[in-house]
Amino acid sequence: MPSLHSVFNKTLPLCLLCLLSILFTPGLGFAQSQDDGYSWLWQPWVGTAGGYESDLILDPDFTRQVVPGGAFLELSPGFRLSRPLSSKTSFRLLNRNTVERFFNSENRTLFASSLFGDFRFKGQSAFRARAILNGDYFNDSGSSTFRRWSGGVDIGIGAQFKRWGFEISGYLQGRRYPNVQVLTESLETETYTEGHRGLGSYLVWNPLRQLVLRGVYNRRNTDSVDPAYVSTSYTASGNLEFLIARSTWLTTNVTRQSREFSNRLPSEDEDSYVQFGVGVNREINPNVNLSLRYSQAIYTYTLGAEQTTNRFAAGITWQFGKNSPPIRRQATEPFPSNRGVIIEGSPVPFRIYAPDAKSVAVVGSFNNWNPAATTLLLSDTGWWESGVALEPGAYEYLYMVDGEWVVPLEAERTTDDGFGGLNGILEIVPAQR
């Protein structure tokens, strides 16, 4: 029976071919006619960062290989291309490229590039499903053994509610290290490859508008051409995001991984690492974000040796293009703008065109996401309308149309709701006295 890594290496090109065929198949991807009312949203972006990272000694029990750190600069361009495929399905193509240059004796340079094809489905009520095809490349001039290609597929199902959500996922991934040759069990030299299969769980809770908690747990089995690296690993992580000021978030995270090797001596069959990070993100405007971050990682190798590394970085990210979700174009009159910023004392006009709907409400942080709190009235023209007076502040909101969440088309700004969707943003500013 062929091993997992050999099967996956043969099927990886097929996965990439499937992704391309989906993109260019009429009715699904780039070949889709614009007559159906849906359009692509193109959002390129670029980030730059600088900071300092300490040296890392790789597996000091065996190789004593030092990966030099030092001051660094980073440039990371990328893009997001997205569109709805129907009223319940959507597609996103995500790309990120990173070049990181260290100013040390070796002028070490890292390069990474990744591409994700992300399909999402919204079912009845809170049901959600997704499928991701991904591929990436990594190279480190500090060590040719780090160069690798990888690709995989990740499938998840779960549920999304306004204050919490969960997901169960399974994935397959293959990696190939072209510069590493190993001796197999049959005593033949072969390029090092490995295959991963795993199960994961994800939980997010948003108890307050200013607080988001996330937790992830994964179990992964690794099959390798080198028997010494056949292993099972367990990873748990927690993340906290807290709004400490207007458009400013404090983030903290803790990750722990332990790995057990199947074919090593008892004294050499485990390693682990723990990582802690804290940072601050500040949104200057919908297209510009500033960040500061410090992280520390502690590696415990198979013979008990321990290595600690530290990293500090400050960065800025610019996003170009529209800061809004891909939307269905109106077939009737243009939607009047519900300005992103409204002066205190002016009723906020909420309007949505849904002539066939039976009930419509606006729900948001201003009414505790209660669908019964602010219902809209249907006019003869098919528009559901209402005016609501709000106190100064920033609010997130959505429409609920016959029990389905609908992103407001008029919102000039949107934000990730933490569950793979978007909320509209409305800001009420105090009137001048």
C-alpha positions in Angstrom: 0.0 0.0 0.0 1.5 3.4 -1.0 2.3 5.8 1.8 0.4 9.0 2.5 3.3 11.2 1.3 3.8 9.4 -2.0 0.0 9.5 -2.7 -0.2 13.2 -1.9 2.8 14.2 -4.0 1.1 12.6 -7.0 -2.3 14.2 -6.3 -1.0 17.7 -5.5 -0.7 18.7 -9.2 -4.3 17.5 -9.6 -5.4 19.7 -6.7 -3.8 22.7 -8.3 -5.4 21.8 -11.7 -8.8 21.6 -10.0 -8.3 25.1 -8.5 -7.5 26.6 -11.9 -10.3 24.8 -13.6 -12.8 26.1 -11.0 -11.5 29.7 -11.5 -12.0 29.5 -15.3 -15.1 27.4 -15.5 -18.2 29.3 -16.8 -20.6 29.9 -13.9 -17.9 29.6 -11.2 -14.8 31.6 -11.8 -13.3 34.3 -14.0 -15.3 33.1 -16.9 -18.5 34.1 -15.1 -20.6 36.6 -17.0 -21.3 39.8 -15.2 -24.9 39.6 -16.3 -25.8 37.6 -13.2 -25.4 40.6 -11.0 -22.3 39.5 -9.1 -18.9 41.1 -9.5 -15.3 40.4 -8.4 -13.7 42.4 -5.7 -9.9 43.0 -6.1 -8.1 44.1 -3.0 -4.3 44.4 -3.3 -2.2 45.3 -0.3 1.4 45.7 0.8 3.0 45.6 4.3 6.4 46.5 5.6 7.9 45.9 9.0 11.2 46.1 10.9 12.5 44.7 14.1 14.9 42.4 15.8 15.1 38.6 16.3 17.5 36.6 18.4 19.6 33.7 17.0 18.2 30.2 16.9 20.2 27.0 17.5 18.5 24.1 15.6 18.3 20.9 17.5 21.6 21.5 19.5 21.7 17.9 20.6 22.5 16.7 17.1 23.6 19.5 14.6 24.4 22.6 16.6 23.4 24.5 13.5 22.9 28.2 14.2 20.4 30.3 12.3 21.6 33.9 12.8 19.1 36.6 13.7 19.6 40.3 14.2 17.9 43.4 12.9 15.6 42.8 9.9 13.4 44.5 7.4 10.3 42.9 5.8 8.2 43.6 2.7 5.0 41.6 2.2 2.8 42.4 -0.8 -0.4 40.3 -1.5 -3.9 40.4 -2.7 -7.4 39.1 -2.1 -9.8 38.4 -5.0 -13.3 37.5 -4.0 -16.9 37.2 -5.3 -20.2 35.5 -4.4 -21.0 32.4 -6.5 -24.6 32.5 -5.4 -26.7 33.8 -2.5 -25.2 31.1 -0.2 -21.7 30.4 -1.6 -18.6 32.6 -2.1 -15.0 32.2 -3.3 -11.8 34.0 -2.2 -8.3 33.7 -3.8 -5.7 34.9 -1.3 -2.0 35.5 -1.9 0.8 36.6 0.4 4.5 37.0 -0.5 7.1 37.9 2.1 10.8 38.9 1.7 12.7 39.3 5.0 16.3 40.5 5.1 18.5 40.1 8.2 21.4 42.4 8.6 24.0 40.1 10.1 27.3 38.4 9.0 25.4 36.2 6.5 22.9 38.8 5.2 20.3 36.1 5.7 17.2 36.4 3.5 13.9 34.6 3.8 11.3 34.3 1.1 7.8 32.8 1.4 4.8 32.8 -1.0 1.4 31.2 -0.4 -1.8 30.9 -2.4 -5.2 29.9 -1.1 -8.4 29.1 -2.9 -11.2 29.4 -0.3 -14.8 28.2 -0.9 -17.5 29.0 1.7 -21.1 27.9 2.0 -23.8 29.4 4.2 -26.6 26.9 4.9 -29.9 27.3 6.7 -29.8 29.0 10.0 -26.3 29.0 11.4 -24.7 26.1 9.4 -21.4 26.9 7.6 -19.0 24.9 5.5 -15.7 25.6 3.7 -13.1 24.0 1.6 -9.5 25.3 1.0 -6.9 24.3 -1.6 -3.5 25.8 -0.7 0.1 25.8 -1.9 3.2 27.6 -0.7 6.9 27.9 -1.2 9.6 28.8 1.4 13.3 29.4 1.1 16.0 30.5 3.7 19.4 31.6 2.5 20.7 30.8 6.0 20.2 27.1 5.3 19.4 25.4 2.0 17.8 22.5 3.9 14.8 24.8 4.7 13.8 25.1 1.1 10.4 23.5 0.6 7.2 23.2 -1.5 3.9 22.2 0.1 0.3 22.0 -0.7 -2.9 20.6 0.7 -6.6 20.6 1.2 -8.6 21.6 4.3 -12.3 21.0 4.8 -14.4 22.2 7.7 -18.0 22.4 8.9 -19.5 24.3 11.8 -22.0 26.8 13.0 -21.9 30.6 13.3 -24.0 32.6 15.7 -23.7 36.3 16.5 -21.7 35.8 19.7 -20.0 32.5 19.2 -19.2 29.9 16.6 -17.3 26.6 16.2 -15.8 24.5 13.5 -14.5 20.9 13.1 -12.0 20.4 10.3 -9.8 17.8 8.6 -6.9 18.3 6.3 -4.2 16.7 4.2 -0.9 18.3 3.4 2.3 17.3 1.5 5.8 18.8 1.8 8.9 18.3 -0.4 12.4 19.5 0.6 14.3 19.3 -2.7 17.8 20.0 -1.1 17.5 17.2 1.5 18.4 13.6 0.6 17.7 10.8 3.1 18.3 7.1 3.3 15.0 5.2 3.2 14.1 1.9 4.9 15.1 0.1 1.7 18.6 1.7 1.9 18.0 3.9 -1.1 18.7 7.7 -1.3 15.6 9.8 -1.8 14.5 13.4 -1.7 12.9 14.1 1.7 9.1 14.3 1.6 6.5 14.1 4.3 2.7 13.9 4.4 0.4 15.2 7.1 -3.1 14.3 7.9 -5.0 15.9 10.8 -8.2 16.9 12.6 -8.8 20.2 14.2 -11.4 22.2 16.2 -11.9 25.9 16.4 -14.0 27.9 18.9 -14.7 31.7 18.9 -16.6 33.7 21.5 -17.5 37.3 21.4 -19.0 38.0 24.9 -18.6 41.8 24.5 -18.2 44.1 21.6 -14.8 45.0 22.9 -13.6 41.4 23.5 -13.0 38.4 21.2 -11.7 35.0 22.4 -10.5 32.2 20.1 -9.2 28.7 20.7 -7.8 26.1 18.4 -6.8 22.4 18.9 -5.2 20.2 16.3 -3.9 16.6 16.2 -1.6 15.8 13.3 0.0 12.6 12.0 3.2 12.8 9.9 4.3 10.1 7.5 7.9 10.6 6.2 10.3 8.8 3.9 12.8 9.0 6.8 11.4 6.7 9.6 13.1 8.9 12.2 10.5 11.7 11.5 7.3 9.6 11.6 5.4 11.4 14.4 2.2 12.5 16.0 1.8 16.1 17.2 -0.7 18.0 19.3 -1.1 21.7 19.1 -3.3 24.0 21.3 -3.5 27.8 21.0 -5.6 30.6 22.5 -6.0 34.2 21.3 -7.5 37.2 23.0 -8.4 40.5 21.3 -9.5 43.5 23.4 -10.5 47.0 22.2 -8.5 49.3 24.4 -9.3 52.5 22.5 -11.0 53.7 19.4 -9.8 51.5 16.5 -7.0 50.1 18.7 -6.9 46.4 19.7 -4.6 44.7 22.2 -3.9 41.1 21.1 -2.3 38.2 23.1 -1.8 34.6 22.1 -0.3 31.4 23.6 0.6 28.3 21.6 1.9 25.0 22.7 2.9 22.0 20.6 4.2 18.6 21.6 5.5 16.0 19.2 6.0 12.2 19.7 8.3 10.3 17.3 7.4 6.7 16.5 10.7 5.2 15.6 13.2 6.6 18.1 14.6 5.6 21.4 12.5 6.5 24.5 15.1 9.2 25.5 14.9 10.8 22.1 11.2 10.5 21.1 9.7 13.8 22.1 10.2 17.5 21.5 8.0 20.6 22.1 7.7 24.3 21.9 5.7 27.1 23.6 5.2 30.5 22.1 3.8 33.6 23.7 3.0 36.9 21.9 1.5 40.3 22.7 0.8 43.2 20.3 -1.2 46.3 19.5 -3.0 47.0 16.3 -4.2 50.5 15.4 -6.5 51.2 12.4 -5.6 54.7 11.1 -8.3 54.5 8.4 -10.1 51.6 6.7 -7.0 51.1 4.4 -4.1 51.7 6.8 -3.1 49.6 9.8 -0.2 50.0 12.3 1.1 47.1 14.4 3.5 46.5 17.2 4.3 42.9 18.4 6.6 41.0 20.7 6.9 37.2 20.9 9.0 34.6 22.7 9.3 31.0 21.8 10.8 28.2 23.9 12.0 25.1 22.1 12.7 21.8 24.0 14.6 19.3 21.9 14.6 15.6 22.0 17.5 15.2 24.5 16.1 17.9 26.8 18.1 20.9 25.5 16.2 24.1 25.6 16.5 27.2 23.4 14.7 30.5 23.8 14.2 33.1 21.0 12.7 36.6 21.1 11.3 38.7 18.3 10.1 42.3 18.2 8.5 43.9 15.1 6.7 47.2 14.1 4.9 47.4 10.9 2.4 49.2 8.7 0.0 47.7 6.1 -1.7 49.5 3.2 -4.8 48.1 1.5 -5.7 49.5 -1.9 -9.2 49.5 -3.6 -12.6 49.3 -2.0 -12.9 48.3 1.7 -16.2 46.5 1.3 -17.5 43.1 0.5 -18.4 41.9 -3.0 -22.0 42.8 -3.3 -24.9 42.0 -5.7 -25.7 45.0 -7.9 -29.2 46.5 -7.4 -31.5 45.7 -10.3 -33.8 48.6 -9.3 -33.0 52.2 -8.1 -29.5 52.9 -6.7 -29.2 52.3 -3.0 -29.1 55.7 -1.2 -25.9 55.9 0.9 -26.3 55.5 4.6 -23.2 57.6 5.3 -20.5 55.9 7.3 -20.4 58.9 9.8 -23.6 60.6 11.0 -24.0 63.6 13.2 -25.6 63.1 16.6 -29.3 63.9 16.6 -30.0 62.8 13.1 -32.1 59.6 12.7 -30.1 56.9 11.0 -31.9 55.7 7.9 -31.9 52.0 7.6 -33.2 50.8 4.2 -33.0 47.5 2.3 -34.6 46.4 -0.9 -36.4 43.1 -0.4 -39.8 43.1 -2.0 -40.4 39.4 -1.5 -39.4 39.2 2.1 -41.8 38.5 4.9 -39.9 40.1 7.8 -36.8 42.4 8.0 -35.0 43.8 11.0 -31.8 45.7 11.6 -29.6 44.1 14.3 -26.4 45.3 15.7 -24.3 46.2 18.7 -26.7 49.1 19.5 -29.6 46.7 20.2 -27.6 43.7 21.5 -28.1 41.9 18.2 -31.8 41.3 19.0 -33.9 40.7 15.9 -37.1 41.7 17.6 -35.8 45.1 18.8 -35.7 47.1 15.5 -38.0 45.8 12.8 -38.4 47.6 9.5 -41.6 48.5 7.6 -42.3 47.6 4.0 -43.2 50.4 1.6 -45.1 50.1 -1.7 -41.8 50.3 -3.6 -40.4 47.1 -2.1 -38.0 48.9 0.3 -38.0 48.1 4.0 -37.3 51.2 6.0 -36.9 52.7 9.5 -35.1 55.6 11.2 -33.3 55.0 14.5 -31.8 57.6 16.8 -28.4 56.5 18.3 -26.0 57.9 20.8 -22.5 58.9 19.7 -20.2 55.9 19.1 -19.2 53.2 16.6 -21.6 50.4 15.9 -21.5 47.1 14.0 -24.7 46.0 12.3 -26.4 43.7 9.8 -29.9 43.1 8.4 -31.9 40.0 9.1 -34.1 39.1 6.1 -36.5 36.2 6.8 -34.0 34.8 9.3 -30.9 35.2 7.1 -28.0 37.6 8.0 -27.4 40.1 5.2 -24.4 42.4 5.0 -25.6 46.1 4.5 -24.8 47.2 1.0 -24.8 50.9 2.0 -22.1 50.5 4.6 -19.0 52.4 3.6 -16.9 50.5 6.1 -17.0 46.8 7.1 -15.2 44.6 9.6 -14.5 40.9 10.0 -17.2 39.5 12.4 -14.8 36.7 13.6 -16.7 33.9 11.9 -15.7 34.3 8.3 -18.3 37.0 7.5 -18.6 40.8 7.6 -20.4 43.4 9.6 -21.2 46.9 8.5 -19.8 49.8 10.6 -21.7 53.0 11.4 -20.2 55.8 13.4 -22.2 58.6 15.2 -20.1 61.6 16.1 -21.1 64.2 18.7 -22.8 67.4 17.5 -20.9 70.6 18.0 -22.3 72.6 20.9 
